[in-house]
Amino acid sequence: MVKNVHISMWTDSYYPYISGVTRSVATTRDTLKRMGHDVSVFCPSYPGAAHEEGVYRFQSIKAPTKPDYYVAIPANPKHLIALNEISPEIIHIHSPFNLGKMGLRMGGLLGIPVVFTYHTMYNMYSHYIPIIGQMASELVESGAFITAKQVDAVIAPSTAIRDYLAEHNVRTRIFVIPTGIDTDRFRHGNPEYIREAFNIPSQVPVLLSCGRLGQEKNPETLVKAFALIQKSIDCFLVMVGDGPMQETLVKLAEDLGISHRIIFAGKLPPNIMPHMYAGSDVFLFSSVTDTQGLVIVEAKSAGVPCVAVGALGVKDMIENSVDGLLCENAPEDIAAKALALLEDPELLSTMKSNALANADKFSLRQSCAKLVECYMEIAQTPNAAL
């Protein structure tokens, strides 16, 4: 029988800020607690954030380049005393910087093993750093590698991240554990919602995409692909999310003559997303930076196959030609693969069934069970990274 484990999570992203890392930390925490484990979270404070038991928020300041994001000031003696009193068996950091580094230091001071989830390719987000932008890429990347080399174990959410770290001389023990999702939550959506909410005629296929409208998500390629799809079959593309490229994408859609068939839905509350998936026919994913692409699994959980650029961790999310189709990072290939599904109802039906069945491989319960095994193994063999 697996014993109760005391875990302290340190993250630079947490609610009410919404991101893939935020969702990952929160859902993992909640699932581990339901499994009987004790979990505390150390994170930034946000205006109006509700008090939660076991959540310790550091004073923070607004980020200069992202006004909805706050950066913690990692200096609060009360929290550090609380950590000592909690006496966790594992410190699990979710960032290579700031609070992640602080969690690593606390692990060293208190003699607690530290595990680090390497959530993303940090160098690919350097364009958000003020002034120096891409010039910071190597600095950001090297900083993340340094943290990965200092911890006792690294959680890689995909085989692509494992291989990437190994190629950059990270010799720390690496566990490949995909971030799980609550698959059941996406299986009971209202299939009529998306048509009613956005006035989409019945019988017209609906393509869906979900993600930040930023450079790293490659949305221009998706819009260009949809223009090619639209030439062959009348359909709608609903893009959920917002970001700095939204105006550019709206203008691109107008220039391509598809603005009447593309809907920029903006950010939507999490409780609406099961309905969005339920009413769509094919999910499109063009990001070339995602280490997983959890929205792909959300779509699969609703029985929606995905056409995705086969980059990084996406290749672990889709069983090609079984529950979705992988393609090249080119509008022409994305369009061809999407049309292969839309123009073949039998193939689309088969892939919908397969997507629904295969989503269970990425359930929260399975992922958290593997995570606990990692915790227990590392707790029994401290200093594994040395």
C-alpha positions in Angstrom: 0.0 0.0 0.0 1.3 3.5 -0.9 1.8 5.6 2.2 0.7 9.2 2.7 3.3 11.6 1.2 3.8 15.2 2.3 4.6 17.4 -0.7 5.4 21.1 -1.0 4.9 22.6 -4.4 6.6 25.8 -5.4 5.4 27.7 -8.5 5.6 31.1 -10.2 2.1 30.5 -11.8 -1.0 29.9 -9.8 -4.7 30.9 -9.7 -6.2 33.3 -10.4 -3.7 33.6 -13.3 -4.7 31.1 -15.9 -2.0 29.1 -17.8 -1.1 25.5 -18.6 1.3 25.4 -15.7 -1.4 26.9 -13.3 -3.9 24.2 -14.4 -1.3 21.5 -14.0 -0.3 22.5 -10.5 -3.8 23.0 -9.3 -5.3 19.8 -10.7 -2.3 17.7 -9.6 -2.6 19.2 -6.1 -6.3 18.5 -5.9 -5.9 14.9 -7.2 -3.1 14.1 -4.8 -5.1 15.4 -1.9 -8.1 13.2 -3.0 -5.7 10.3 -3.0 -4.9 11.0 0.6 -1.6 12.9 0.3 -0.8 16.3 2.0 0.1 19.1 -0.4 1.0 22.7 0.2 1.6 25.3 -2.4 3.9 28.3 -2.3 3.1 30.9 -5.0 2.7 34.6 -5.8 -0.1 36.7 -4.4 -2.8 38.2 -6.6 -5.3 41.0 -5.9 -8.5 39.5 -4.7 -7.1 36.0 -4.5 -9.2 34.0 -2.0 -7.6 32.4 1.0 -7.0 28.7 0.6 -5.8 26.3 3.3 -2.4 25.1 2.5 -1.7 27.8 -0.1 1.1 30.3 1.0 1.3 33.4 -1.1 4.4 35.6 -1.3 4.0 39.4 -1.8 4.3 40.1 -5.5 4.5 42.9 -8.1 2.8 43.2 -11.5 5.0 42.0 -14.5 6.0 44.8 -16.9 5.2 42.9 -20.0 2.1 40.9 -18.9 -0.2 43.0 -16.8 -2.3 40.0 -15.6 0.8 38.2 -14.4 2.4 38.8 -11.0 6.0 38.1 -10.0 6.6 37.0 -6.4 9.1 38.6 -4.1 10.6 35.4 -2.5 11.1 36.8 1.0 8.6 36.0 3.7 10.0 34.6 7.0 6.5 33.4 8.0 6.3 31.2 5.0 9.7 29.8 5.4 9.0 29.0 9.1 5.7 27.4 7.9 7.7 25.1 5.5 9.9 23.9 8.3 6.8 23.2 10.4 5.0 21.4 7.5 8.2 19.3 7.2 7.4 17.9 3.7 9.2 14.7 2.4 9.4 16.2 -1.1 9.7 19.7 -2.5 8.3 19.8 -6.0 9.2 23.0 -8.0 7.4 24.0 -11.2 9.7 26.8 -12.4 13.5 27.0 -12.8 13.5 30.6 -11.6 12.4 32.8 -8.7 10.1 30.7 -6.5 11.4 27.5 -8.1 14.9 28.5 -7.1 13.7 29.4 -3.6 12.1 26.0 -3.3 15.4 24.4 -4.4 17.3 26.5 -1.8 14.9 25.5 1.0 15.3 21.8 0.0 19.1 22.2 0.5 18.7 24.0 3.8 16.2 21.5 5.2 17.7 18.4 3.6 14.5 17.7 1.6 14.8 16.1 -1.9 13.7 18.4 -4.7 11.9 17.3 -7.9 11.5 19.7 -10.8 8.9 19.5 -13.5 10.4 20.9 -16.7 7.1 22.2 -18.1 8.2 23.9 -21.3 11.0 25.0 -23.6 11.8 28.2 -21.7 14.0 29.7 -24.4 11.0 29.7 -26.8 9.3 32.3 -24.6 12.1 34.9 -24.4 10.3 37.2 -26.8 8.1 38.2 -23.8 11.2 39.5 -21.9 11.3 43.3 -22.1 14.0 45.1 -24.2 16.3 42.2 -24.9 13.8 39.7 -26.2 15.4 37.0 -28.3 18.8 38.0 -27.0 17.8 36.5 -23.7 17.1 33.1 -25.2 20.4 31.4 -24.4 20.4 33.0 -20.9 16.9 31.7 -20.1 17.7 28.3 -21.4 21.0 27.9 -19.6 19.3 29.0 -16.3 16.7 26.3 -16.7 19.4 23.7 -17.4 21.3 24.8 -14.3 18.2 24.2 -12.1 17.6 20.8 -13.8 21.1 19.8 -12.9 20.8 20.8 -9.3 17.6 18.9 -8.3 17.3 15.3 -7.3 14.9 14.4 -10.1 13.3 15.9 -13.2 9.8 15.3 -14.3 9.6 15.5 -18.1 6.0 15.7 -19.4 7.0 14.1 -22.7 9.8 12.0 -24.3 10.7 15.1 -26.4 11.6 17.0 -23.2 13.5 14.0 -21.8 15.6 13.8 -25.0 16.1 17.6 -25.1 17.5 17.6 -21.6 19.7 14.6 -22.2 21.1 16.3 -25.4 22.1 19.3 -23.2 24.0 17.2 -20.7 21.4 17.1 -17.9 22.4 13.9 -16.1 19.8 14.2 -13.4 17.4 11.2 -13.2 14.5 11.9 -15.5 11.0 10.5 -15.1 8.6 10.8 -18.1 5.2 11.5 -16.6 2.6 13.4 -18.7 0.5 15.9 -16.9 -2.9 14.4 -16.4 -6.3 16.0 -16.9 -9.8 15.2 -15.5 -10.9 13.3 -18.6 -14.4 12.8 -17.2 -15.1 16.5 -17.1 -14.9 16.8 -20.9 -17.2 13.8 -21.6 -20.6 15.5 -20.8 -20.6 18.7 -22.9 -23.6 20.1 -24.7 -23.0 19.5 -28.4 -25.4 22.3 -29.4 -23.7 25.0 -27.3 -21.1 26.1 -29.7 -23.7 26.6 -32.6 -26.1 28.4 -30.4 -23.5 30.7 -28.8 -21.8 31.7 -32.1 -24.8 31.3 -34.5 -23.2 28.5 -36.5 -25.7 26.8 -38.9 -26.4 23.1 -38.4 -24.7 20.6 -40.7 -21.7 23.0 -41.2 -18.5 21.4 -39.8 -16.8 23.2 -36.9 -13.1 23.3 -36.4 -11.8 24.3 -33.0 -8.5 25.6 -31.7 -7.5 26.6 -28.2 -4.5 28.5 -27.0 -2.8 31.9 -26.5 -2.7 34.0 -29.6 1.0 34.5 -29.3 4.0 33.9 -31.5 5.0 30.7 -29.8 1.6 29.1 -30.6 2.1 29.6 -34.4 -1.5 30.8 -35.0 -0.8 32.5 -38.4 -0.1 29.1 -39.9 -3.5 27.9 -38.6 -5.4 30.8 -40.1 -3.7 30.2 -43.4 -4.5 26.5 -43.3 -8.1 27.3 -42.6 -8.2 29.5 -45.7 -7.2 26.5 -47.8 -9.7 24.2 -46.1 -12.5 26.7 -46.7 -11.7 26.5 -50.5 -12.7 22.9 -50.5 -15.5 22.6 -47.8 -17.7 25.2 -46.1 -16.9 25.2 -42.4 -16.2 27.4 -39.4 -13.1 27.8 -37.3 -13.5 28.9 -33.7 -10.4 30.1 -32.0 -10.5 30.2 -28.2 -8.0 32.4 -26.5 -6.5 35.9 -26.7 -3.1 37.4 -26.9 -0.8 40.0 -28.6 -1.4 38.6 -32.1 -5.2 38.9 -32.1 -5.4 42.1 -34.2 -2.8 40.7 -36.7 -4.9 37.5 -37.1 -8.1 39.4 -37.5 -6.5 41.4 -40.3 -5.0 38.2 -41.9 -8.5 36.6 -41.9 -9.9 39.6 -43.7 -7.1 39.6 -46.2 -7.7 35.9 -46.9 -11.4 36.4 -47.3 -12.4 34.1 -44.5 -13.4 36.6 -41.8 -17.1 35.5 -42.2 -16.2 31.9 -41.2 -13.6 32.4 -38.5 -14.7 33.3 -34.9 -12.3 34.8 -32.4 -14.0 33.6 -29.2 -11.5 35.2 -26.7 -10.9 33.7 -23.3 -13.6 31.4 -22.1 -14.2 30.1 -18.5 -13.1 26.5 -17.9 -16.6 25.3 -17.3 -17.5 26.3 -20.9 -14.8 24.3 -22.6 -16.4 20.8 -22.4 -19.3 22.3 -24.4 -16.9 23.8 -26.9 -15.2 20.5 -27.5 -18.6 18.6 -27.6 -19.8 20.7 -30.5 -16.7 20.6 -32.7 -15.8 18.0 -35.4 -12.0 18.4 -35.6 -9.5 20.0 -33.2 -6.5 21.9 -34.8 -3.2 22.5 -33.1 -0.4 24.4 -34.7 2.0 25.2 -31.8 5.6 24.2 -32.2 6.7 25.0 -28.7 4.3 22.9 -26.5 5.9 20.1 -24.5 2.5 18.4 -24.3 -0.5 20.2 -25.6 -3.0 19.3 -22.9 -5.8 20.8 -24.9 -5.3 17.9 -27.3 -6.1 15.4 -24.5 -9.1 17.6 -23.5 -10.4 17.3 -27.1 -9.8 13.6 -27.2 -11.7 13.2 -23.9 -14.7 14.7 -25.7 -14.2 12.3 -28.6 -12.7 14.9 -30.9 -9.7 13.9 -33.1 -6.9 16.3 -33.6 -4.8 17.4 -36.6 -1.6 18.8 -35.1 1.9 19.9 -36.1 4.1 16.9 -35.0 6.5 18.9 -32.9 8.0 18.2 -29.4 5.6 16.5 -27.0 2.6 16.6 -29.3 3.9 13.4 -30.8 3.2 11.7 -27.4 -0.4 13.0 -27.3 -1.6 11.6 -30.6 -1.4 8.1 -32.0 -1.0 9.0 -35.6 -3.7 7.7 -38.0 -5.5 6.2 -35.0 -7.0 9.0 -32.9 -5.7 11.9 -34.9 -3.3 13.0 -37.6 0.2 14.5 -37.3 1.4 16.9 -40.0 4.2 19.2 -41.0 4.4 22.8 -39.9 2.9 24.1 -43.2 -0.6 25.4 -44.0 -0.9 23.0 -46.9 -0.3 19.9 -44.8 -2.6 21.0 -42.0 -5.3 21.7 -44.5 -4.8 18.3 -46.3 -5.0 16.3 -43.1 -8.1 18.2 -41.9 -9.8 17.7 -45.2 -9.0 14.0 -45.0 -11.2 13.8 -41.9 -13.9 16.2 -42.9 -14.4 14.5 -46.3 -14.5 11.0 -45.0 -17.3 10.6 -42.4 -16.4 6.9 -41.7 -12.8 7.8 -40.9 -13.9 10.7 -38.8 -16.3 8.5 -36.8 -13.6 5.9 -36.2 -11.1 8.4 -35.0 -13.7 10.0 -32.7 -14.2 6.6 -31.0 -10.5 6.0 -30.8 -9.8 9.5 -29.4 -12.4 8.9 -26.6 -10.9 5.5 -25.7 -7.3 6.6 -25.7 -7.8 9.7 -23.6 -7.8 7.6 -20.4 -4.0 7.1 -20.8 -3.6 10.7 -19.7 -6.1 10.8 -16.8 -5.1 12.6 -13.6 -5.4 9.5 -11.6 -2.8 7.6 -13.7 -0.4 10.5 -13.9 -0.6 11.3 -10.2 -0.1 7.6 -9.3 3.2 7.7 -11.3 4.1 10.9 -9.6 3.7 9.4 -6.2 5.9 6.5 -7.2 8.6 9.0 -8.3 8.3 10.9 -5.0 8.7 7.8 -2.9 11.6 6.5 -4.9 13.5 9.9 -4.7 12.6 10.3 -1.0 14.3 7.0 -0.3 17.4 7.9 -2.4 18.2 11.6 -1.6 21.0 13.5 -3.5 20.2 11.5 -6.6 21.3 14.5 -8.8 24.7 14.8 -7.2 
